[in-house]
C-alpha cells in the first residue's frame, strides 16, 4: 500500500469580495458537485478554488490510507512523484498553482515582472514584492469571460484621443500629437505609447477627478437619453466606475484591448503584459509567485514608476492576444495550451459522448486534474481500487502514471489538467 501515486484532493476556496456569490459561482458549483454535503451559502463570495500546495491553501488529501494530511506534505516526502526533470528544475517543489476563478467584479489592472526584474524588485522593496520569482499566468474561459489585455492597436487609441476629450486631457496635447505623428513607425509607436500612458498615470489628482467626473456625467446622460455610447465604451466605463468610483483604471479601457473569451479560449499573460479580469469564470494556471505591479481598479498601492517602465507597449489587436491550443498528436481528445515558460502547461480533455473508455496519458511531470463535467470510474495500474470522478473532482497524478477512465455519464466528459512539459 506504500504505492498510492494518484489520489483525490479537497481544495481550498478563497472567498474574496470580487467573487461571484453562492451558486452563481462556478467555484461553488464545483465544490457542491464534488461533495453533495458541502454547504454553499447564498450570500458568500466564492472567488477562487486553489489546486496546489500554496501554504495559504495546501490541498487536503482525500485518501485515508495516506498518512500525510496535505499535498504539500506528501510531495515533500515523495519528491520523485514530480518527475525527474521537474524535481531538478524546481528544487523539489510543484512549480505551479492551478485555480478556478469566478469573477463578479473587476480585479485590479496589473502586470507581472520578468524573473530579472522580480529579483531586483524583491531586493529593493520586499514589502511590495514578496518573492523573487516571475509570475506568468494563463486564463482559459469556462464561461463567457471578459478581461483587458495588452495595448490596443494604435489607431484605436488615437480614435479615443480624438473622440473622448476627457481622456485626451489626461494624456495631454503634446503626447497625443506625437502619437498621431508616430503611427506607422512601430518602434516609435511603442516609445510614444509609453509616454502617453506615463502622462496619464502621472496626471495631477485634481485633473483626474475633474475629467473623470465630466466623463461619467456625460456618458450617464447619454445612456439615460438612449444615445449610443459605444464609441467611448460607455457601458464598460460606467460599470467599472460603479465598482471603483473615480479610479484611474476607468481610463485604461482606452489603452487596453477589451477581450471577450468564449469557453475554451485562452489568454496567456507573460511578463510585463498589462491585464485585468473583469467578469466570468475561468481556469487559471500560474507560476508560484505573488509579484504583482498594479495599474488601477484597486485601492491598493500603485508603483507608478515601476509600472510605466516595465510594460510591454507593443500594440496588437485582441485576436493576437488569444493563446492557441494544439491537438495532442497521441490523443485526439486532448488539447494542449503550452505557453513559452517552463513552469506549467494546461490540457483540456474532451471525451465525446460515444467514447466510454479513455486513458489519461502519462507525462513526465506531476499533474492536477479537475473534472468540469461528466462522470467516470477511474483506476490506475499501480493501485487495485477504483474511485468515482464527477463534476468538481480534483485528483493529483504523479509523474508517469496513467489513469484509466470508464465513462458513465451520457454526454461525455470535460476535464482540465495542469502539469509541466519540460
Ligand atoms: Zn495577473
Boltz pocket constraint, residues with backbone or C-beta under 6 A from the ligand:
constraints:
  - pocket:
      binder: B
      contacts: [[A, 110], [A, 111], [A, 112], [A, 135], [A, 137], [A, 269], [A, 275]]
      max_distance: 6.0
